[in-house]
Amino acid sequence: MNGALAGRVAVIGSGIAGLVTALELAPRPVVLITQAGLGEASSTALAQGGIAAALAEGDSVESHIADTLAAGDGLCDAPVVERILRGTPDAIAMLVRHGVRFDRGASGFSFGLEAAHAHHRILHAAGDGTGAEISRALVAAVLTCPSITVLAGAQVRRLLTRDGQISGVLLARDGRAEVLLTSQVVMATGGIGGLYDTTTSPVSNFGQGVAMAARAGAALADMEFVQFHPTALALGQGRVTLISEAVRGEGAILLNDRGERFMADQPGAELAPRDVVARAIHQQIADGRRVFLDARQALGDRFAVRFPGIARLCAAAALDPARDAIPVRPAVHYHMGGIWTDTKGRTTLPGLWAVGECASTGLHGANRLASNSLLEGAVVGMRAAESIAATRTRPLAPAPKGIELPEAAHTQAVRGIVSRHLGIVRDGASLRQAMSELLPMGDDAAIVALSIATFAALRDESRGAHSRLDFPAQVARPSRRRMVLDDILRSARLLTQTRLVRSA
């Protein structure tokens, strides 16, 4: 047991949400736990796009709210959207205070355009290096903050509870079990990309925070909504190179191998919501076509100046975006579902907060608006810190005896099931097959995948990032869904039994 750190707030994860929460808690003692180096296994550092901020002249938070609600396709929690987006000025000021160097012009911040935004409102840093710059600045701030102790190379395996409340975390360090006693835990473990064959996020992130929270009794929400970024570099598997939406914002167009601009007649064309563009590209590929992002006319030799990071990644694949069309395909990018929270990061489990991609606040609805995720991580991270500071700590529970490390997750076995059955388009038979294969497995990766499949099977409609071939229409009155693990398992068993009865 780590007695020296007992009683501190435990922040698990070192992306933007976890780093901001830890910093905003100062001078409250915090232990920040990360399985890799600070910021190294987070989606934040990989973010090429920027952070949405309605701060430009002629823009407004009301316009940003409207765009967010439209992209969310009827499932955003409108009061949540307003509360989070109105926190934009404070969040940007906080990031600047911690040393984030956003791109600026002669009159102040430079704002870019991304899909489904009505205005140029995307703040970038180093062109397409926004995430890396945010991570750099916040990591540097954490390393100089005396109230934060960093445990790098430590993996949290379980949340510990007593009397229905958080009592500690079970760590794996150097292959040994270690218990950290605490009554306040912040989950900031990122997304679920590692459950899929192809993702733009770190493959080590498979939703482990979601699984741990569910095992401990916290409710999950909106698990069926998995966003596929339309334009990942169509080379290889595992973590693939993202071609930022900002490239389309600068005028790049989508063509198939016949030279057809297949998005031309869609509202918004290449800047339609991500789910629309991703499904269109998926259909082209399903029809035997190849798809390319063509920036030659829109940017030409300016590409490497505007998007230096993407240009380097393309060069590594022997591509020159100034002269070559870039082969692209959809890849898993962001999870709108996760641990249910309010706008202060509070979950349904006392003592547990969740921030960032592992949480589901209701901001994103059925389809996240581009560049709202970094903003949400910053705003909710700040508010979670305020909530924790205002919450009375409880006496530490006795240390559990004889506790052992649980078996590690079998992500490889789950990955094939998820990639076959929980992709861009789904149907009931395939979802039930996924549930029947996942139910006997029971490890953390399987629990997350089973939750996605079960929520998807229960939503008999197509909405946002959730597309059902057998239910192509939308219901008149959609609603979000929230379930605890026992209910998820019960529903999955019932749904698969129903399939077996009907096929008998």
N, C-alpha and C positions, 0 to 999 in steps of 0.2 A: 504494500500500500504506500502511495506517495503522500506522506503526512505533511511535508513542507508546503504543498500546494493545496491542501484540503481547505474547503470553504470558499475558494475563489470561484468566480464565474468562469465556466468552461465554455470557450468558443471553439467549435469544431469546424475547421475549414478556413482557407486563407484567400478566397476570392474577394471581390469588392465588398460584398455584404458582411462577411466575417471580419475583414480588416477594419471597416468603418465602425462596426459595433464595438470591437475591442478598443479602438481609439477614442470613441465617444464616451466610453465608460470611465476613462481616466478622470480622477486618480484612483478609481476603484480597482483593486487587484484583479487581474484577469490572467488565466492560463489559456493560450491560444494553441490548439492542437492541430497539426497538419501532417498528413501521411507522407508528404514530400517536403521539399524546401518551401519556404514562404512564397506563396503565389505561383509555384511551379506546376501544380496539377490542377489549375483552375481554368475555367473558360474565360475568365476576365482577361488574362494575359494574351489570349488568342483573338480577342475581339478586334476585327478590322474596322467595323462600323463604329459609330460613335454613341453619344448619349443624347437622347432627345431632350430639348430644352426650349420652351416657347418664350425666349427672351429677346428675340430680334424685333426691331421696329416693324410694326404692321402685323405682327403675330400676337396671339393671345392664348392664355391657358384654356379659354372656352373653345377655341379652335382645336387645340391639342386634345381636349376631352372628347370633342366630337369625332376626331379621327380615330382615337382609341376605341370608342364605343362602336364605330362602324367596322373597324377591323375585327373586333371581338365577336361580331356576328350574333348579337343578341344575348350573349352570356356574360358580359362584363357586369360586375356589381357597380352600378353607377355612383353611389356615394363613395365607394372605395376609390374609384378612378379619380373623382374630384379631390378627395383628401390627399392622395399620393401625388397627383400632378401639381397641386398647389404647393407642395413642398420643394418644387424644382429650384427656386432661387436659393434657398438655404443649402440644398445639397450641392449645387455648383460652387457656392461660396466656400463651403467646407472643403471640397476637393481642391480648390485653388489654394486655400489656406494651408493644406497639407503638401502643396508643391506640385500639383498637376499643371502641366504647361499645355493648355489648349491652344490650337492654331488661332492666330489673330490676324486681322487686316488693319488698315489705316484707322478705321473707326471703332475697333474693338474686336470681339469674337467673330470668327468666320463661321458661317452656318451652311451646311450642305443639305441636299434633298435626298430623301429615301422614299421607298414605295409607300403609298397610301397616306402620306403626309401632305397636307394642303399648303404648307409653307416650307421654306428652307429653315430648318430648326435643329439640325444635327450638328452638335459640337464634335470636332475631331481633334486629334493630337498626332503630330508627325504624319499627317496625311491619313494613312490607313493603319496607324499604330496606336490607336486610342487606348485599347485595352492594356497594351504593354506599358504605356506611359502612366496610366492610372495605377497599375500594379506596382510599377517602379516607385512612384511617389508614396503610396500607402505603405509599402513594405519598408521603405526608408524611415517613414514616420514611426512605424511599429518598433523598429529596431532601436530607436532613440527614446522610446516611451518607457520610463522606469516602472510603470505599473503593470506592464505586460511581460509575462514570461512565456517564451515560445518552446513548445515541445515538438520538434521536427522529427520525422521518421517514426512517429507514433500513430497507430491505427486504432480508432475507437471501434469496438466490436459490438457493444451492447450499451443501452441506457439502463441504469438500475433504478428501481422504484421501491417505495415503501409506503403503504397506506394510500396508494393511488397518486403519489407525488414523486417527482424526481428525487433520487437520493445519491446518485453518483454515475460514473461512467466506468466501463470495463475497457482497459487499453491492452493492446498487444505491443510490447516494446522488446526488441531483440528476441522475439519468439517466446517471451514470457508474459503471463497475465499480470496486470497491475491495476489496482482500483484507485480511482480518484474520487473522494467523497465531496459532494457538492449538492446544493439544493437548487442551483440555477445553471441551466445548460442552454446554449444557443447553437442550433443546428444550422450550418452554412456550407453544406457538403456538395452543392452543385446539382447537376442534372443526371440524365439517364442514358447518354449517348453510347456508353460502353455496352449496353444491351443489344446494340445493332451492329451488323456487319460493317456499315459505313456511317461515319459520323464526323461532324466538324469539331466535336468537343473531345476532351481527353478520354481515352478508352478506359482509364481506371475509374471513371465516374459512372457507376451503374445504378445509382439511386440508393446507395447504402444508407444515407441519412433517412430517407423515406422509409426503408425497411425497418431500421432501428426504432424510429418513432412509432411505426405501426405495431411492432412487437410490444412496445411499452404501453400501448393503449391510446395513442393519439389518433384522431380522425384524419383521413385522407380525403382529398377533393379533386374532382375533374381529371382523374388519372388518364382518361381516354385521349386527351388532347396533346398530341405529340407533333410539334412543328418540324417540317422538313424544309431546310433552306433550298430554294430552287437551283442555285448555281454553285455547286461544288465542282472542283476540277475532276473531270471524269477519267481519273487514272488511279488504280489501286483500290485497296480496301483498308479497313481500320480507320484511323483518323486521317481524313483527307483535307486538302487545301480548300478553303473557302474563297470564293470570288465575291467580294462584298457587294451588297445591294447598291452601295454608293456608286459603283461602276455604271449600273443602269441609270442611277440618278444623274450621271454626267452625260447620258445620251446613248450608251451602248444598247444594241438591240439583239434579240434572240432570233436565230435562224436555224432551220433544219438543214440536212445535207443536200436538199434540193434547192437551197437558197430561198426558201419560203419564210417570210416573217409571220409566223403562226399566231403571234399575240396581237397583231395589228388591229384586229376588229374587237378585241376585248376592252371593256371600260378600263381606262388606265394603262392599257397596253402592257409594256414591260414593267410598269410601276403599279400594276394591280396588286392586291394583297397577296402575301406569300403563299397561302394555300391555293389560290387560283393559279398562280404561275407554276407552282410545284406540280399540281395535277396536270396542267397543260404539257409540261415537259415530260412528265411520266407517261402520258398518253402517246406522245410522239415516239418515245423509246419503245413502248409496248407495241407500237405499229411498225417497228423495225427501222425507225429513223434515228440518226444521230443529231444531237443538238449542240449549237455553238453560241457563245456570247461574242458578239462582234463589236469591238470598240475602235476599229481602225479608222472609221470616218469621224466618229465623235471626238476621239482623243488623239489618235495617231501617236506622234512622238511625245506628246504631253503625258501619256499614260504613266511613264516611269517617274515623272515629277509629281503627279497627283497621287499615284498609288505605288510608292517605291517598294513596299513590302510584298505586294502581290506581284509586281514585276520581277522581283528576285525569285519568288516561288515558281513563277512561270518559267523563268530562265533555267531553273533547276530541272524542269521537265522539257527543256529544249524548245520552249515557246517564246515568241516575242509578240506581246499583245499589240504592239504598234503595227505589226505586219501579219500576224496570224490570228485567226478566229480561235477562241478558247473553247475546247470541248467541255461541256458541263452536264451535270445530272443532279437530281435532288439528293440530299443526304440529311440524316437526322441532325437537328440543330438545337432545339429548345423544347423543354417540357413545360406546358402551361399548368399541368396538375402538380400535385405534391401534398405536403403536409398542410392541412387547413390552418390558416392563421387570420387574425384581424390585421388592421393596418399598423399595429404596434408589434407585430411578430408573435403575438401570444397564440399558442396552440390550445387544444382542448385538454391537454395534460398539464396540471399545475407544475410550475418550475421549468417548463420547456418552452423556449421560443424558437422560431425558425425564420430565416431570412434568405433572400436570394432565390435561386432557381429551385431549390428543394422545397420551397414554400408555395402555397397557392392562396394568394390574397383575394383574388377576384378581379385584379387589374386587367389581366390579359384576356379573360373570357375564353372563347373557343379558338382564338388565333392572335398571337402577340403582334402588336404593332412594332415595326422595326425600331430598334434603339431605345425601347422603353425598359428593357431589362436592367441595364446598368443604372438607369435612373431609379428604378424600383429598389435595387440593392442598396443604393446610397440612402434614399429617403427612409426606407423601412429599417435599415441598419441604425440610422440615427434615432428613430422612434423606439426601436427595441431597446436601445441603451437607456433612453429616458424611462421606459416602462420598468426595466430591471432595477434602475436606481431608485424608483419609487415603490418597489415591492420589498416588503419586509423579509429578510432571510430567516429561514427556519433552522433550528438546531440540527446539527449533522446526525444522520442515522448511524447506528453501529455498522462497522465494516462487516460485509458478508464473509463467511468462512468457507474454505474449500472450493472457491469458485474457479472454474476452468474456462479456457478460451473455447468458444464455439467453432465449429468447422467453418473454414473459409468458403466464400461463395463460389459456385461453379459457373462462372460467367460464360465459358465457352459452350457448355451444354445448353444454356438458356438462349444464347445468341442466335443459334440457328432457328429455334422455334419462333422467337420474336421477329426475326427478319422475314420469315415466311408468312407469318399470319398477322402481324401488327404494323403493316406498312402504310403507304399513302392511301390505298383503297382496301376496304375490308368487307367481309360478309359474315353472316351469322354462323354458317357451317365452319368456316375457317377459324373464327373466334372460339367456337366450342371445342374445336380440335386443339387449339392452343391451350385452353383451360384444362382439358383432359390430360395433356402431356405435362403441364406444369404442376398440377395439384399434388402428385406424389413426391415432388422434389423437395420443397420446403426450405431451401436455403434463402439467403437474403435476395439474391438476384432473381430467383424464381418468385418470391413474394411480390417484388415490384412488377415483374412481368405479368403475373397472374392478376394483380390489381388493375393494370392497364387493360388486359383482355376482358375482365369482368365488367369494369365500367363501360367499355366499348360495347359489349354484348347487351348491356342494359339500356343503351341509348339507341332507340329505334328510329334514327333519323340521320341525315347528313348535315353537318354544321361545322363551319370553320375548318380546322385541321382534321376533323373526324368525318370520313367519307365512307358510307355504307352502300355497296352495290345493290343490296336487297332493300334498302330504305333510302332512296335517293332524295326524297322530299324532306322538308323541315316541318316539325310540329308547330302548332300555332302558339303554344305557350311554353317555351323551353325553360328549363331550370337547371341550376347547378346541383350536383349530387355530392353528398358527404357520407362516408362510411368508415367504421372501424374494422380492424382486421377480421374479427369473428364474423361480421356481416358479409365481408368480401368472400371469405371461405365458404360460408353457408350459401351465398348466391351462386358461386362458381359450381359447387356440388349440385345444386338444384338445376342449373342451366345444363350441365353435362348429363345429368340423369334424364332430363327432359328430352335431350337429343337421343339417348339410347332407347327410351320408351317409344318415341316416334318412329325410330328406324326398325323396331322389332316387328 
